C-alpha cells in the first residue's frame, strides 16, 4: 500500500507539472523547426522535398518515417481546421507535447511493471533536466526512447517478435539507434540459449527499420534532412588532437563496449540491453551538447539495473546535476556583460569536466554491476550440475526428464550411471555381483566425463541398452548449460566437487517395487518374477552401497503413497533455512495440502500432497521466487501437473538457493 501511494504521488505531481508546461510553454525546437515542418505536410509523398523547396531549413525535422507517422493524427486535425479557416498552429505544438508526455508515462508504466523502486521512477519522471529537454527545448527524442524501453521489456519477457517490431519502429524514428544492433549480433554468438530468441528479434526489427528508410533513400531531400543531420556529425565531433590529426573518442568507446560484452561471454539479456543503453550515455558524455543520446540510454539503464546500489544512485545524481548545469550555462548568452560572461564560461568548463569525469565512472560502474547481476547462476563459467542418486525404480529418470524439459532440452544433457556398468548382461560376473556394487561400475570414467561436461568439453561414451543388455556405439555428448548426472552411485565422493545440487530420492518400498516392475516389464523386456528376484537379490547391496548416499545429499526427496492413491513428497535440505522458506512460499501461494515438521536432529521437512497440485502454480512460484527466472529458463517452461510439477518446482528453487542465496 505504501509503494502504491508513493507511485500515485509521484505520478500526480509529474502530471500536474506537465499539464502546466504544455499549456503555458512554447518550446524552442517545436516552434522554430518541428511545427512549421508538420504544418507543411499534406498528401505529398515526399514531404521533405516539399519542405526544402519552400525554403525550409535542413534541421527542421531530423526524424524518420515512423516519427512522421505518429504525428499524422494531429496533422490531419490541423489540416481539417485549416480548411475551416481556423488558426490552429498551436494544435501541432500541443499534440507534439502530448506525445512526449504519453511516451514518458509509457516508460513509467513499464518501470512499475518491472517493480523498479519508486525512488528511481521519481528520479526519472521528476528530473529537472529531462523536463527541461522535453518541454522547454521541445526535443522529441523521448518518443524513440519509449519504444526502446518497451522493446527491452518485451524482449526480457521472451516476446521477441513484438520486441523486434518496436525496436524497428524506434530505429525508424532515429536511425542512430541502429547502433544497438551490433550488440545483439555479438551477443547471439556467445549465448547459445538465447540465440534463437535474438535471431527472431532481429528478423522483425531489421525489415521494419529498413522499411522506414529504403522507400525514400532516392530522395535527396530525405537524405539531406535525415541522414545528413547534425546528430550524425556529432558522433565524430569530440576528439583529442594528436599532431596534425584528431582521435575521435566515440568510436574508441563504442568498440571498447563491444569488446567488453564479447569478453563477458555468457550473460543475460538484461546485461546486453544495459551495454546498448550505456553506449548512448557514452556518446552523450563524449559530446554533452547532444543530450538526446542521454534520453535514449538513461531510462534503459534505470529500467534494467536492479537492484540499484546507493553509491550508483549517488553517482547518477551528481552526473545529472553537473550535466544540467552544463546545459543551462552553455545556453546562456551574456556577451554584453564581459565579466559575467567569463564567470559563466568558467562554470560551463567546470561542469563539462565534472560531467565527463563522473560520466566515465558511471559508465564503468554500470557495466561492472550489470555483469555481476547478469549471470547470477554463473553460466558464463560452468553449466549447472545436478546429481541425482537413489535405489532402482525410485524415479531418477523421471526427475531428470522433467528437469531437462523445463530447462530446455536443447541445452541440457544427461549422464546416466547405467552407461558405466563394466560388463554386459551375459557376463558371468553378474552371477555373484549386482549392479549396485560400485566395483561393477566404472566410476572413474563417470567422474572423468562429468568433469569434461562441467568444463563444457564434448566427450564420448557408450550407451547401455537395457532391453538387449548390450552396449551401443559411443555417443558424443555436446556442450550444455545444464548437466544432470543420475544413477545408483551419483552421490559417491568422486563427484562431490562437481555438483551444484546433490539430490537423493527414496520411496515407500511397496510403491518402489510396483514402479520397478511396471518399468522393467514395459521397457526392459523382463517378467514380473524376474524383477522380484532381482529386487530381493539386491536388498543387501542397497543397504550397503546406495542408501548411505543420503548423507551426501543437499536435498532429500521421499515419495510415499497415501490413501485414495494420493502421493506425498517430503523434502528436507542440508541447508536449515530452505525448508522453512519453501513452506512460507507455499503459504503465500495458498497451497493447502502441505505440512511442516522438525525431527529430533533439527532437520526441517516439508510435505506436499501432489494429486491436486497444478503446473501453473509451480510456474508462478518460480517466476516470483527465483533470483532470475529469465536467466534460468530460455523460454517459459510448460510444467506438468501433479508430482512431476512439484518436483520441478522444488528442485529449481533448491538450485537457486544453492547458487545464489547459500
N, C-alpha and C positions, 0 to 999 in steps of 0.2 A: 504493500500500500504506500509506503514511504517513497519508494522508487517511482511509482505511478504519479504521485503528487509532484515530485521534482520534475518529472518529464512534462507534466501539464504546465507547470510554472515556467520552465524553460521555453516550451513551445509557445505559450501565451505571450510572454514578453517579446520573444523574437518576432511573432506575427504582428504584434502592435507596432513595433519599430518599423517593420517592413511596410505595413499599410500606410503609415505616416509618410515614409520616404517615397513610396510610389505616388502619393497624392501631391506632395509638395516639391519634389526634387526633379529636375530635368537633367539627366546625366549627359556629360560632355560627349562621349562617344556616340550615344544614341542620337542626340540632336544634330551633331555635325556630320555623322557618317551613316549609321545604320538606318535610321528612319528615312532620310531622303532616298536612299537606295531602295528600301522596301516600298516606298511610295511610287517609285518608277516601275515597279513590277506589274505587268499586266499579262496578256496572253502570249507575249513574245517568247519563243523557245530559247532565245539566248539573251536573258536579261542583263548579263554582264556587258555584252556588246552594245546593247541599247544604252546602258548607263554611261559607258565611256564616250559613246557618240554624242551624248548630251553634255559632255564636258565634265562629267563626274570624276572624282579622284579615285586613284587606284586602290587606296586604303579603305574605301567605304565599307566593304563587306568581305573580309578575308575568310569566309566560311564556305564550305562545300554544299552540295545539293541537299543533303538531309537537314542541314540547318535552315535552308530556304524553305524546305517542305514543312517544318514545324511552324513556320510563320505564315503559312498560306491562309489559315482561318482569319487572322487579323487583317491580312492583305485583302482578302475577299470582302470583309466588313468595311474596310476603308474605301475600297473602290465602289461599293454599293452606296455608301454615304456620299461619296463624291458625286455620283450620278444625281443624287438628290440635292446637290449644291450645299452640303453641309461642310463646314471646315472641321475635318476630322483627323488632322495630322496627329493630334495627341492620342488617338486610338492606338496608333502604331507604337508610340512610346510606352503607354500603359500596358499594351499587350506584351511587349518585349520584357518589361519588368515583371509582369505576372509569370511569364515563362521562367524567368530567373528564380522567382520565389517558389514556384512549383518544383523546380529542379532541386533547390535546397531542401524542401520538405521531403522529396523522394529520398535524398541522402540520409536525412534524419530518420525517416521511417526504416530504412534498411539498417541503420545503426541500431535502432531499437530492436529490430528482429534478431540481430546478431548479439543482442544483450551487451552492447557497448555501454560502459559506465556513463551515468548521467553527466558527470563532470566533463567527460570527453565530448559528449553530444553538445553540451552548453558551450564548451570551448570552441567548437566549430560554428554553431548556429548564432552565437552572440559575439563572435570575434570581430572587433572593430575593423581590422584590416580587410577581412572578407566582405564586410558590409560596405566599406568604402569602395572596394574594387567593383562590387556588383551594382551598387545603387548610386554612387557619386560619379565614378568613372563610366559605369554602364557597360562593362565588358560582358560578353555572352559566354565566356569560357566555362561557366559553371554548368551550362547545358550538356556539352560533351562529357564533363566530369561526372555528372549524374548518370549518364549512360555507361560510363566505365565502371562506376561503383555498382550499378545494377548488374552489369555483366560479371563482375567479380563475385558478387553474391550468388548469382545463378551458377557460376562455374564451381564454386565451393560446395554447392548443393547438387553437384553431378548433373546439372541441366545444361549440357554442352551446346545443344542446338540453339536454345534461346540466348545463352551467353554469347555465342559467336555472332548471332544476329545483332545484338545490341552493341557489341564492340565494333562490328562493321559499320553500324549507323554512326557511332561516335567518330570513327575514322572518316566517315563521310562528311562529318561536320568540320573536323580539323585533321588534315592529312598527317600532321606531325605526330598524331597518336599512333601512327604505324610503327613508331619506334618501339612499341611494346612487342611487336610480332617476333623479332629475333629471340627475345627471352622465351617465348612459348616454344619455338622450334628447338632451341638449345635444351630446354627442359625435357622435351619429349625423348631426347636421345639417352639421357641419364636416368629416366624414371619409367621403366617399362610398365609398371602397374597403371600409370596414368596416360600411357602413350595413345591408346585408342580414344580416350576422352579428349586429349589435346588435338588429335588429328580431326576428330569430328568437329570440335570447336573451330579449328582453322578452316575446315571445309565450308562452314557457314559464314565466318567473318570475312574471309578474303573476297568471295564473289560479291557480297553486299558492299564492301568498301570499294571495290573496283567499279561496281555498278553506279556509284555516285560520281565517278570521275571520267571513266572511259568514254561515255557518250558525248562529253564536252571537251575532250582533250584536243580536238582540232580547232577549237575556238581560241583565237589569240587573246581575246579579251578575258576569257576564263583563265587561261594560263597566266596572264599578267596579274589579275586580281587575286587569284587563289594560290597558284604555285610559285609566284614570284613575290610573295608578300614579305613585309619587313620581318615577320616572325621567322621565316626560313633563314634569312641572312643573320639573324641574331644568334643562331646556333654557333656560328664561327666568329662572332664579333668580339669575343673576350679571349685574349691570349697573352702570352708572355713574350716580350721582344727578345730575340736571340740574334744579335748582329743585324744582318740585312733581312732576317726572316722573323716570323712570329709563330709561336707554337699555340695552336688553338686548344683551349682547355677542355671543352665539352667532348670531342672525340676520344680524348685520352680517358676521361672519366667514364664515358659510355662503354668503351672497350674493357676497362677495368671491372665494371659491374658485370658485364657478360662473362668475363673470365672468372670472377668470384663465384657466380652462380654455377658455372661449369665445374669448378673445383669443389663446390659443395656436394656434388654428386646427388644422391637420392635425398629428396626433401619433399615438402608438401606444396600443394597448390597455393596455399596462403603465402608461403615464403616466395614463390615465383612472383606472385602479384605484388608483394612488398618490394621486391627488386625492381619490377617495372615502375611502380609508383615512385620509388626513390630516384630513378633516372630522371623523372620530371623535376623533382625537387632539386636534384643536382644541377640541371640546366638553369633553374631559377637562381640558384646560388652563384653559378658561374656568370650570370648576367642578371642582376636584380632588377634591371629596368624592364624586364618582361615577366611580370608577376603571374601571368596567366598559367604558366607552367606549374606554379605552386598550387593553383586551384585544382589542377588535374591530379597532382601527386599527393597532396596533404590528406584529403578525405580518404583516399585508398589506404594509406598507411594507418591512419587512425581507426579505420574500419577493421583491419585485419591484425593489427599489433595488439593482441590480447594475451595476458594482461599487460597494461602499461605501468611501468615502474614509476615511482615518484621522481627519480632522477631524470628519466626520459621525458616526463611531463614538464619538469622544470626547464630542461633544455629547449623544448618546444616553445614554452612561454617566452624565454629570453630571445630565442630566434625570431619569433613573430613580432615581438616588441621592437627589436632592432630593425627588422625589415620594415615595419610600419613607419618608424622614424625616418628611415632612408627614403621611403616612397613619398612621405609628406614633405620632407625637407628638399628633396630633389625636384618637386613640383612647385616650389615657392620661387617667385620671380621678384627680386628686390634690387634690380640693377640701379635704381635711383638712389639707394642708400648703400654706399660702398662698405661702410663699417659693418652694417647688419648683414650685408650680402656675404662678406668674408666670414662672419660668425656662423651663418647658415651653412656655408661651404665646409667649414670645419666639422660641423655636426654631421653633414652628409658623408664626409670622408670617414669619420669615426664610426658612424652607423654601418657604412658599407664594409669596413674592416671587420666589425663585430659580427655582422650578418654572415660574411664569408667564413670566418673562423668557427663560429658556433654552428653554422650550417654544415660545415665539413664534419665536425664532431657528431652532429645529429645524424648525418647520413651513415657514418660508420657505426654508430650506436644502434641505429635502426636495423642495419644489415646483420650485425652480430646477434642482436636479440631475436631477429626473425629466424636465424639459423638455429638458435637454441630452442625455440618453440616449434620449429618447422619439422623436426624429426624426433618427436617425443619417444618413439619406440625404437630409435637407433637403427632403422632400416638402412641408413647410409653406411653403417659399419658392418652389420651382420643381419642375417634373417632371424626372425623369431624361431626358437626351437622349443617344441613341446614334446616331452617324453611321457608315454602312457604305458603303464605296466598293469598286470593283473592276471589271474588264472585264465585258463582257456574257457571261452564261452561267456565272459562277463560283459562283452560289448566294446572291446578296444577298437575293432574295425568300424563299428557303427559310429563311435565318437569321432574317430579320425575322419570318416567320410563327411559327417555333418560340419565339422570344423573346416575342412577344405572347401565345401560348397559355400559356406558363409563367407570365408575369407576371399575366395576367388580361385577356383581350381587351376586356372592357368598359371598362377604364381605360387602354387603350393605343391610340395612333393611329400610323399610318404615313404619312409624306410621301415619295412616290415621285418620283424625279428625272425619270422619263419624262413626268410630267404637266406638265413645264415646257419641253418642246420648243416652239420658237417657231412651227413650221409643221406642218401636217398632211401625211400621207404623199404626196399627189399634188402638193404644191407643187414647182415646178421647181427650187428651190434644192438639193434632195437629189441632183440630178444631179452636183453639184460639191462637196457638203458631206456629211459624215456626222454622225450623232447624237453622236459622241464629241467633236466640236469644241465648245468652250464657247460660241462665238458662236451656235451653233444652239439654245442653251438659255437661258431667262430666269433666270439665276442670281440676279438682284436680287429677283425675285418670290419665288423659292425661299427666299432669305435672309429676306425680309420675313415670309413665312408661318411659317417656323421660329421667328423671333423672337416672333411672336404666340403660337405654340404654347408656347414656353418661358415666356411670361408668363401662360399659361392663359387666353388670349383666343381665342374661336372665330373662324374665318376661312373664306373660300370660295376654291376654285379648281377649274378644270376637270380632268376625268379623261381621260387618253389611252387610247382603246380600241385595243389592238394588233391585234385581228382586223380592224377596219374601217379603221384608220389615221386615225380622226377623234377630235375632242374631244367629250365629252359635256357635258351641262349642269353648271353649277357645283355642287359638293357642299360642304356645311358640315361642317367638321371640329370636333368638340366638344373641350371641355377634357379633359385626361388627365394621368395621373401618369407615364406612360412615352411618350416621343416617339421614334420611330425614323425617322431621315432617311436614306434609302438611294437610291443611284443612281450613275451613272457619275462624277459630279463632287461627291460628298458630302463629300469632304475638301479642297475648294478653300479658300483662305484666307478667303473670305467667311464661313465657318461656324466658324472657329477658336474664337471666344469664346462659341459657343452650345452646344458639345458637351461632355458629361461624359466620354464614351469614344468615341474615333475608331478605327474598325476598317477595315483594308484586307485584302481577300480576293484571293488568287491561286490558280491551279490549273494542274496539268500541261496543256499545250496540247492533247494528244490527248484527255484527259478533258473539258476545257472544250468542245472542238469537238463531241464526242459529246453532251454535255449540252445545248448550244445547239441542235443540230439536232433533238434529241428534243423540246425545249420549243417551238421556233418552229413545228415541223410540227404538233404537237398543239394548241397554244394560239393560234398567231398566223396560221394558215392559209397557211404558206409551204411550198415544196417543198424537199427536201434541197439541190438545186442552187442555189436562190436563197439559202439560208442560207450555203452555202460561198462563193458570190460575195460576199455581204455581209462575211463574215469576212476574206476576202482584201483587199477594198477598204478595210477599216477598220484594217488592221495598222499602217499608218504613224501614224494618229491615236492609236491605242492607245499606241504608244511615246512620242508627243509629249505627250498630254494626260491619259492615265489612269494609266499606271504610275508617273510621278513622284510621285503622291499617296502612295506608300508611305512617303515621308519624313515625311509629316504624321501618320502613324498612331501611336496609343498601343499598339495590338495588331495584330500581323501574323498572318494565318491563311493557311497554304499547304497546299493539298489535293492529294494525289497518289495515284495508283493503283499498287498493288504486285502481286506475283504472287498467283495464286489469287483474283483480284478483291478483294483486301484493300485497304482505304482507310486511308491515313495522313494525319493532320492535324498540322501542325507549328505551334506557337505561339511567338512571340517578342514581347517587350514593350519599349517605350521605358524602362520602369522596370526597372533592372538586377536587382532582387531578386524580381520577380514570378515569372519562370520557375523560379528556384530553389525558391521557396515552392511553386509548383504541383507540381514534381517531388516534393518532400517529402510533400505531401498524397497524391499518387498512391501513394507508397511505403507510407504509413500504411494506405491502403485496399487494398493488395495488388493494384494494377493492374499486371500483369506485362508487358503488351505496350506498353512505353514506352521512350523513350530521351532522353538529355540531351546537348547539345553546345554548344560555345562557338566562334564563328568568330574570324577574325583581328582583327576590330574589337572583340572582347569581348562581342558580343551573345549572350545565352544563349537557347537554343531547346529546347523540349520537344516530342517527337513522340509521338503516341498512335495505336496501331492500333485502329480503331473497330469492326470487324465483330463482335467478341465483347463489346463494351462494353455494359453494361446500364443502362437508365434508372434502376433502383433504386440503383445505385452512385452515379450522378450526384446523385440526390436526397439520399442520405446524406452525400455530400461537402458539398453546400450547407448542409444542416442543421447540420453540425458546424463549418463554417468561415466562414460569413457572420457579420458582426458582429451582425446581427439577421435571422434567417430570417423571423420573423413580420412584421417591418416591410417586408421586401422583397416578400413574396407575400401576397395577400389570402386565399389558400387553399393547401392542399398541392398543388403542381403535379404533373401527370401528365407526366413527362419521357420521351420516346421512347428506344428503344434505338439503338445504332449511332452513326453520325457526328452525327446531329442531337442526340442526348443529350450527346455530347462537346462540341459547340458551345455548347449551352445552359449546361452546367456551367461551362465556362471563361469565357464572356462574363460571366456573373453574378459569378463570382469576380473578374474584372477590374474590373467596375464597382464592386464592393465595395471593391476595393483603391484605385481612383482616388478614391472619395468619402470613405473612412473611414481609410485607412492610408497614404496617399501621403506 
